[in-house]
Amino acid sequence: MMEWTVESDHHDLLLRDFIGLKGISKRGLTAIKYNGGGIFLNGEEATVRRQVQSGDVISIFFPPETRSSSLISEDTNLQVLYEDKWLIAVNKPAGMNTIPSRSAPSGSLANALAGYYDHHQIEAGIHIATRLDKDTSGVVLAAKYAHIHHLLSEMQKKNGITREYHAIAEGQVIENEGTIDQPISRDPSSIITRLVDLKGQRAVTHYRKIGSGQDHTLLALTLETGRTHQIRVHTSWLGHPLAGDDLYGGSCKFITRQALHCHRLTLEHPITNQRLDIISEVPDDINQLMKETGMNG
């Protein structure tokens, strides 16, 4: 349930318009009306055609959250980095899919979240807001309710959620910082890989050097856009593929997956407006890579 008191500048608005100002989508409003939710004005059920007055109390009851019957619940050792009644952020290990697929219906982060909710008797849905590739580790943010997921999606469109990645690139990156603004498209010869292509979608990656070794560079990267494999494609285009990323030219001598980790996620909480700064420490395999290659940073 969410509740608001109408302020003077919203006096005489239709209830439908007031609800829209609070970020509830038309799809969400339909679900509230027909799937078991409710809209109340000063404690009485009301239609969205009612006008609101200054001081009125608007209460919205969202429909119960349900999960797909095909989602397997798995009780795993899930590392929770942040949790409240609306959001949860967890640390995804490398080698785990974010969501299940037809060929891999179990073992994903979504399966683990379902198990976590069941174990702690949390009545919530699985709404993952920030996905990571299977072999990329780090912070993943999920909403517990469809409406919160909608708010997060709107925030992402406005770059309201920032993710900082740490990555180890091969070779010595000369510039201390820079921006790669190169469009990315599908590789016509593959169903998996992407490439820099002038006919592709715009993709922008900012990077700065935070450490170095004899043959590797530790980078911190942030994205303006969210193209598939964006960091991996851009660093490869730059001439410095990620260590372990043999799909884009990297060597697996020191690590057997791309050395890419979502280290930090920051956002303004969609309900409380509190600034959240959620951190996942660099995992053991990347730390071991740094040790073996003599990197500082």
Secondary structure, DSSP 8 states (H G I E B T S, - for coil): -EEEE--GGGTT-BHHHHHHHTT--HHHHHHHHHTT-EEEETTEE--TTSB--TT-EEEEE-------TT--------EEEEE-SSEEEEEE-TT--SS--SS--SSSHHHHHHHHHHHTT-----EE-S---TT-EEEEEEESSHHHHHHHHHHHHTT-EEEEEEEEEES---SSEEEEE--EEE-TT-SS-EEE-TTSB--EEEEEEEEE-SSEEEEEEEESS--TTHHHHHHHHTT--BTT-GGGT---SS-SS--EEEEEEEEE-TTT--EEEEE----HHHHHHHHHTT---
